[in-house]
Amino acid sequence: DQALPMLSHYKISGLAGVGGQPTGDSLASFNKDAFRSYNLEDSANAAFSPQSVINYVEPLNHLLHHYGRTLAGVKIVHWYKDRLPEEDDLVVALWDGESDEELDRLNAQARARELLEAIHTGKRPDLAGNRYYAMTLSGAAGRVMMRDWMEGSFEELVDSINAWFDQMSIVRNDGKGLAKLPKLVAVVSATVRTLDDIAPPQVAEMYRCGVNRHHLFPGWALAKTLVRARNDVLRGESPRYTRMGLIKACLMRNPHTKGGEQLSPYLNENHPEPAYQCGRLMAVYANLQRSALGDVGAGVVQRFYAAASVTPAHILGRLATLSQFHLNKLEGGLTHWYEGLLASIWERIDHELPTTLDLEEQGLFALGYYQQLAAMRRPKKDQDNQPTESGDKE
């Protein structure tokens, strides 16, 4: 059957909060001569029959109004080729929940592994052939901007979300087990001062990292997160666990990061990279000063962390000398404990401090610092049961 193309398509609604117009926005429109070819007018440049227009406008409006998630200037929608039971839709676990029905970290991880096993063993043939689709949208000057399109098999999606959980997992800053897994909103927030500081394309890229384990975290995510984590430290605070989880995920997913595969949620005393061990040294020197002198205001960390995380050889050698003064202030067993801990770290560095650290090495430094502090803050009664990178007792 033949049909004349519609010259003006129906509007897409639901983007008013992300740059769109209250009256709706056009997905297919041609309002300038530069966008027209062969003297075709309006939407004849992208010919759709009236029914075809209805077929894309109504489902997209339905998705935006009922399933759209807003994040930092964009709206993200996802759906599946075949109907999916609500409890099997793990994409919701990536989002900051608004109800008690949101999956927590442990349940979501367990559910992801359960679904993967069911697909592999043939128990859920309905899932094996299913596919997912997702779009990242915003509005601009009355037009719909499609910032990203994602699709793949349901199995790939579940595997990717499971990898996201594993890579983001990090110890609490007090050492008492794992921190709550951050949702996507918190992860994006970890890179900036406020959500107003992040651009819509960056949101789309971070979402893609969540649903595609093969998509590398962008370099800007690691760079921005390191700056924010450094600012946390310079204010005398522990780095937010969301930032440390994101740094760990960036390094684990990047195949060029030396020692990235040997990172774990907890302290890895035997990590082979000097940058990681330098971060551990920084944490021990800070704790040593506190043990010897108490709260002295702007201490070792506030004065030296920023420089040590970039040029450790220049700073940590000075702190090694200063530590002798602090050790002399301590008594008996505590002195021996610090001396033993420092000696073990220096041995792993092989007494050759790196002159400078690149971006990935600065990430390793930050993780070594954070995880060493968490290990030292852990209650003594829990220390014998604390897992390490290999899963053994410390």
TAPE-V110753 format. One record per pair of residues at least 6 apart in sequence whose ideal C-beta (glycine too) atoms are under 7 Angstrom apart, sorted by sequence separation. I is the first residue (numbers start at 1). GAP is how many residues later the second one is. D is the distance in Angstrom with one decimal. If there is no record, write none. Layout:
i = (I | I)
gap = (GAP | GAP)
d = (D | D)
This chain:
i = (16 | 30 | 69 | 118 | 139 | 172 | 189 | 192 | 209 | 232 | 233 | 251 | 254 | 262 | 271 | 388 | 68 | 69 | 137 | 138 | 171 | 172 | 188 | 191 | 208 | 232 | 307 | 308 | 37 | 103 | 119 | 137 | 171 | 209 | 232 | 252 | 307 | 308 | 327 | 330 | 357 | 378 | 385 | 386 | 36 | 68 | 118 | 119 | 137 | 138 | 169 | 170 | 251 | 252 | 262 | 290 | 384 | 15 | 35 | 67 | 92 | 93 | 137 | 188 | 229 | 262 | 289 | 13 | 64 | 92 | 135 | 136 | 252 | 289 | 304 | 327 | 383 | 11 | 12 | 30 | 115 | 136 | 169 | 251 | 259 | 327 | 11 | 12 | 30 | 64 | 78 | 135 | 168 | 205 | 259 | 286 | 11 | 29 | 63 | 135 | 168 | 229 | 259 | 286 | 11 | 12 | 28 | 30 | 93 | 188 | 206 | 228 | 229 | 248 | 258 | 285 | 286 | 304 | 63 | 134 | 165 | 9 | 259 | 9 | 28 | 90 | 133 | 188 | 202 | 225 | 229 | 9 | 132 | 187 | 300 | 323 | 28 | 131 | 132 | 90 | 131 | 225 | 226 | 90 | 131 | 132 | 225 | 131 | 184 | 282 | 130 | 132 | 221 | 222 | 69 | 184 | 282 | 88 | 127 | 128 | 222 | 221 | 191 | 192 | 217 | 191 | 217 | 7 | 8 | 9 | 191 | 278 | 285 | 292 | 7 | 8 | 190 | 281 | 288 | 7 | 119 | 217 | 293 | 317 | 6 | 7 | 191 | 216 | 289 | 292 | 316 | 5 | 190 | 216 | 278 | 285 | 288 | 292 | 5 | 9 | 291 | 313 | 312 | 313 | 5 | 6 | 116 | 312 | 313 | 5 | 10 | 115 | 116 | 291 | 5 | 6 | 9 | 82 | 311 | 12 | 311 | 312 | 3 | 84 | 112 | 116 | 164 | 310 | 3 | 6 | 10 | 14 | 310 | 9 | 12 | 13 | 82 | 309 | 12 | 15 | 81 | 112 | 113 | 161 | 14 | 80 | 81 | 112 | 163 | 190 | 288 | 14 | 80 | 160 | 18 | 80 | 160 | 190 | 310 | 17 | 109 | 112 | 147 | 160 | 190 | 309 | 14 | 19 | 78 | 79 | 147 | 157 | 159 | 18 | 78 | 187 | 18 | 78 | 109 | 148 | 186 | 190 | 309 | 18 | 77 | 108 | 147 | 284 | 309 | 76 | 77 | 150 | 284 | 187 | 15 | 76 | 105 | 148 | 182 | 14 | 150 | 284 | 74 | 75 | 138 | 150 | 179 | 74 | 75 | 182 | 74 | 281 | 73 | 173 | 280 | 236 | 94 | 90 | 93 | 136 | 173 | 233 | 234 | 277 | 172 | 90 | 136 | 170 | 234 | 277 | 278 | 233 | 234 | 277 | 74 | 80 | 170 | 105 | 170 | 230 | 274 | 278 | 105 | 169 | 230 | 278 | 134 | 168 | 168 | 170 | 230 | 275 | 274 | 167 | 168 | 167 | 275 | 167 | 279 | 97 | 167 | 275 | 279 | 283 | 96 | 178 | 278 | 279 | 282 | 95 | 96 | 276 | 279 | 280 | 284 | 94 | 95 | 96 | 275 | 276 | 279 | 280 | 283 | 287 | 94 | 95 | 96 | 275 | 278 | 279 | 283 | 273 | 276 | 277 | 276 | 280 | 279 | 171 | 170 | 171 | 169 | 257 | 263 | 267 | 259 | 266 | 267 | 254 | 267 | 267 | 251 | 251 | 71 | 250 | 251 | 25 | 29 | 71 | 26 | 72 | 94 | 247 | 25 | 26 | 27 | 71 | 21 | 25 | 26 | 19 | 20 | 25 | 247 | 248 | 269 | 18 | 19 | 247 | 266 | 268 | 18 | 19 | 21 | 266 | 267 | 268 | 15 | 244 | 266 | 15 | 72 | 244 | 266 | 15 | 264 | 72 | 74 | 244 | 73 | 239 | 262 | 72 | 15 | 74 | 73 | 74 | 72 | 76 | 239 | 12 | 71 | 238 | 223 | 226 | 222 | 226 | 229 | 226 | 222 | 175 | 171 | 173 | 174 | 175 | 173 | 172 | 175 | 176 | 171 | 174 | 175 | 176)
gap = (6 | 6 | 6 | 6 | 6 | 6 | 6 | 6 | 6 | 6 | 6 | 6 | 6 | 6 | 6 | 6 | 7 | 7 | 7 | 7 | 7 | 7 | 7 | 7 | 7 | 7 | 7 | 7 | 8 | 8 | 8 | 8 | 8 | 8 | 8 | 8 | 8 | 8 | 8 | 8 | 8 | 8 | 8 | 8 | 9 | 9 | 9 | 9 | 9 | 9 | 9 | 9 | 9 | 9 | 9 | 9 | 9 | 10 | 10 | 10 | 10 | 10 | 10 | 10 | 10 | 10 | 10 | 11 | 11 | 11 | 11 | 11 | 11 | 11 | 11 | 11 | 11 | 12 | 12 | 12 | 12 | 12 | 12 | 12 | 12 | 12 | 13 | 13 | 13 | 13 | 13 | 13 | 13 | 13 | 13 | 13 | 14 | 14 | 14 | 14 | 14 | 14 | 14 | 14 | 15 | 15 | 15 | 15 | 15 | 15 | 15 | 15 | 15 | 15 | 15 | 15 | 15 | 15 | 16 | 16 | 16 | 17 | 17 | 18 | 18 | 18 | 18 | 18 | 18 | 18 | 18 | 19 | 19 | 19 | 19 | 19 | 20 | 20 | 20 | 21 | 21 | 21 | 21 | 22 | 22 | 22 | 22 | 23 | 23 | 23 | 24 | 25 | 25 | 25 | 26 | 26 | 26 | 27 | 27 | 27 | 28 | 29 | 30 | 32 | 32 | 33 | 33 | 34 | 34 | 34 | 34 | 34 | 34 | 34 | 35 | 35 | 35 | 35 | 35 | 36 | 36 | 36 | 36 | 36 | 37 | 37 | 37 | 37 | 37 | 37 | 37 | 38 | 38 | 38 | 38 | 38 | 38 | 38 | 39 | 39 | 39 | 40 | 41 | 41 | 42 | 42 | 42 | 42 | 42 | 43 | 43 | 43 | 43 | 43 | 44 | 44 | 44 | 44 | 44 | 45 | 45 | 45 | 46 | 46 | 46 | 46 | 46 | 46 | 47 | 47 | 47 | 47 | 47 | 48 | 48 | 48 | 48 | 48 | 49 | 49 | 49 | 49 | 49 | 49 | 50 | 50 | 50 | 50 | 50 | 50 | 50 | 51 | 51 | 51 | 52 | 52 | 52 | 52 | 52 | 53 | 53 | 53 | 53 | 53 | 53 | 53 | 54 | 54 | 54 | 54 | 54 | 54 | 54 | 55 | 55 | 55 | 56 | 56 | 56 | 56 | 56 | 56 | 56 | 57 | 57 | 57 | 57 | 57 | 57 | 58 | 58 | 58 | 58 | 59 | 60 | 60 | 60 | 60 | 60 | 61 | 61 | 61 | 62 | 62 | 62 | 62 | 62 | 63 | 63 | 63 | 64 | 64 | 65 | 65 | 65 | 66 | 67 | 68 | 68 | 68 | 68 | 68 | 68 | 68 | 69 | 71 | 71 | 71 | 71 | 71 | 71 | 72 | 72 | 72 | 73 | 74 | 74 | 75 | 75 | 75 | 75 | 75 | 76 | 76 | 76 | 76 | 77 | 77 | 78 | 78 | 79 | 79 | 80 | 81 | 81 | 82 | 82 | 85 | 85 | 86 | 86 | 86 | 86 | 86 | 87 | 87 | 87 | 87 | 87 | 88 | 88 | 88 | 88 | 88 | 88 | 89 | 89 | 89 | 89 | 89 | 89 | 89 | 89 | 89 | 90 | 90 | 90 | 90 | 90 | 90 | 90 | 91 | 91 | 91 | 92 | 92 | 93 | 94 | 95 | 95 | 96 | 103 | 104 | 104 | 105 | 105 | 105 | 106 | 107 | 108 | 109 | 112 | 113 | 113 | 113 | 114 | 114 | 114 | 116 | 116 | 116 | 116 | 117 | 117 | 117 | 117 | 118 | 118 | 118 | 119 | 119 | 119 | 119 | 119 | 119 | 120 | 120 | 120 | 120 | 120 | 121 | 121 | 121 | 121 | 121 | 121 | 122 | 122 | 122 | 123 | 123 | 123 | 123 | 124 | 125 | 126 | 126 | 126 | 127 | 127 | 127 | 128 | 129 | 129 | 130 | 130 | 131 | 131 | 131 | 132 | 132 | 135 | 136 | 136 | 137 | 137 | 137 | 140 | 141 | 199 | 200 | 200 | 200 | 200 | 201 | 202 | 202 | 202 | 203 | 203 | 203 | 206)
d = (4.9 | 5.4 | 6.8 | 4.0 | 6.7 | 6.8 | 5.9 | 5.0 | 5.2 | 6.9 | 6.1 | 4.5 | 6.1 | 6.2 | 6.8 | 5.4 | 4.6 | 5.0 | 6.1 | 5.0 | 6.2 | 4.6 | 7.0 | 6.6 | 5.0 | 4.5 | 6.8 | 4.0 | 6.1 | 6.7 | 5.3 | 6.7 | 6.7 | 5.5 | 6.1 | 5.0 | 5.0 | 5.9 | 5.6 | 6.9 | 6.0 | 6.1 | 6.9 | 5.4 | 5.6 | 5.1 | 6.9 | 5.1 | 5.9 | 6.3 | 5.8 | 5.4 | 4.4 | 6.9 | 5.7 | 7.0 | 6.3 | 5.6 | 6.9 | 5.6 | 6.6 | 4.4 | 6.7 | 6.1 | 4.1 | 6.7 | 5.4 | 4.5 | 6.3 | 6.8 | 6.1 | 4.4 | 5.6 | 4.9 | 5.1 | 6.2 | 6.8 | 6.7 | 5.9 | 5.8 | 6.6 | 4.1 | 6.6 | 6.1 | 5.9 | 6.7 | 2.7 | 5.2 | 6.5 | 6.1 | 5.3 | 6.9 | 5.9 | 5.4 | 5.5 | 6.5 | 6.1 | 6.7 | 4.2 | 5.7 | 6.4 | 4.5 | 3.9 | 4.8 | 6.2 | 5.5 | 5.2 | 4.9 | 3.9 | 6.1 | 6.8 | 5.8 | 6.8 | 5.5 | 5.6 | 5.4 | 4.5 | 6.5 | 6.3 | 4.3 | 6.0 | 6.1 | 6.6 | 6.8 | 4.8 | 6.3 | 4.7 | 5.4 | 6.9 | 5.1 | 6.9 | 5.2 | 6.6 | 6.5 | 6.4 | 7.0 | 6.9 | 6.4 | 6.3 | 6.5 | 6.7 | 5.2 | 6.8 | 5.7 | 5.7 | 5.8 | 5.6 | 6.3 | 6.7 | 6.3 | 4.0 | 4.8 | 6.8 | 6.5 | 5.7 | 6.1 | 5.4 | 6.4 | 5.3 | 6.6 | 4.3 | 6.0 | 5.6 | 6.4 | 6.4 | 4.2 | 4.2 | 6.5 | 6.0 | 5.6 | 5.1 | 4.3 | 4.7 | 3.9 | 4.3 | 6.2 | 5.6 | 5.6 | 5.8 | 5.5 | 5.2 | 5.7 | 6.9 | 6.6 | 6.1 | 6.1 | 6.7 | 5.8 | 5.4 | 3.9 | 5.6 | 6.7 | 6.6 | 6.0 | 6.2 | 5.7 | 4.9 | 5.8 | 5.4 | 6.7 | 6.3 | 4.0 | 5.2 | 6.2 | 3.8 | 5.9 | 5.6 | 5.6 | 4.8 | 5.8 | 6.0 | 5.0 | 6.2 | 6.6 | 6.5 | 5.3 | 5.0 | 6.9 | 6.7 | 6.5 | 5.6 | 6.5 | 3.9 | 6.7 | 5.3 | 6.7 | 5.2 | 6.5 | 6.6 | 5.3 | 4.5 | 6.3 | 5.8 | 6.8 | 5.8 | 5.5 | 4.9 | 6.8 | 6.3 | 7.0 | 5.7 | 5.6 | 6.3 | 6.9 | 3.3 | 5.7 | 4.3 | 4.0 | 4.0 | 6.5 | 5.4 | 5.2 | 6.8 | 5.5 | 6.3 | 5.5 | 5.4 | 4.3 | 6.6 | 5.9 | 6.8 | 6.8 | 5.9 | 4.0 | 4.4 | 5.3 | 6.0 | 6.8 | 6.3 | 5.6 | 6.0 | 5.9 | 6.4 | 5.5 | 6.6 | 6.3 | 5.6 | 4.0 | 4.7 | 4.0 | 4.8 | 5.1 | 4.8 | 5.1 | 6.8 | 6.6 | 4.5 | 5.8 | 6.7 | 6.5 | 5.5 | 6.1 | 6.0 | 5.6 | 6.2 | 5.2 | 6.8 | 6.2 | 4.2 | 7.0 | 5.9 | 6.8 | 5.2 | 5.1 | 5.2 | 6.8 | 4.0 | 6.6 | 6.7 | 6.0 | 4.8 | 5.4 | 6.0 | 4.2 | 5.2 | 6.1 | 6.7 | 6.0 | 6.8 | 4.0 | 6.0 | 5.8 | 5.7 | 5.4 | 6.4 | 4.9 | 6.3 | 5.4 | 6.6 | 5.0 | 6.9 | 4.9 | 6.5 | 4.8 | 6.2 | 7.0 | 5.1 | 6.0 | 4.1 | 6.9 | 5.0 | 6.7 | 3.6 | 6.7 | 5.8 | 6.9 | 6.4 | 4.3 | 6.9 | 5.9 | 6.7 | 6.3 | 5.3 | 6.6 | 5.1 | 3.8 | 5.3 | 4.9 | 6.8 | 7.0 | 6.3 | 3.8 | 4.0 | 4.8 | 4.1 | 5.7 | 5.5 | 6.2 | 5.1 | 5.5 | 6.9 | 4.3 | 6.5 | 4.4 | 6.5 | 6.4 | 5.6 | 4.0 | 4.1 | 6.9 | 2.7 | 7.0 | 3.8 | 5.5 | 4.7 | 7.0 | 6.6 | 4.9 | 6.7 | 3.8 | 4.6 | 5.3 | 6.4 | 6.2 | 4.0 | 4.2 | 6.9 | 5.2 | 5.2 | 5.1 | 4.5 | 4.7 | 6.6 | 4.1 | 6.5 | 6.4 | 5.9 | 6.7 | 6.9 | 4.4 | 6.1 | 5.1 | 6.8 | 6.5 | 6.8 | 4.7 | 6.0 | 6.1 | 6.4 | 6.0 | 4.9 | 4.8 | 5.5 | 5.6 | 4.4 | 6.5 | 6.6 | 5.8 | 6.6 | 4.8 | 2.6 | 4.8 | 5.8 | 5.9 | 7.0 | 4.5 | 4.0 | 6.1 | 6.5 | 6.4 | 6.0 | 5.3 | 5.3 | 5.8 | 6.9 | 3.8 | 6.3 | 7.0 | 6.0 | 6.5 | 4.6 | 6.5 | 6.9 | 4.0 | 3.9 | 5.0 | 4.5 | 4.9 | 4.4 | 6.9 | 6.3 | 7.0 | 6.7 | 5.0 | 6.8 | 6.3 | 4.8 | 5.8 | 5.5 | 5.1 | 5.5 | 6.8 | 6.1 | 5.6 | 6.1 | 6.3 | 5.5 | 6.3 | 5.9 | 4.3 | 6.2 | 6.9 | 6.9 | 5.9 | 5.6 | 6.6 | 4.7 | 6.8 | 4.7 | 5.1 | 3.0 | 6.9)
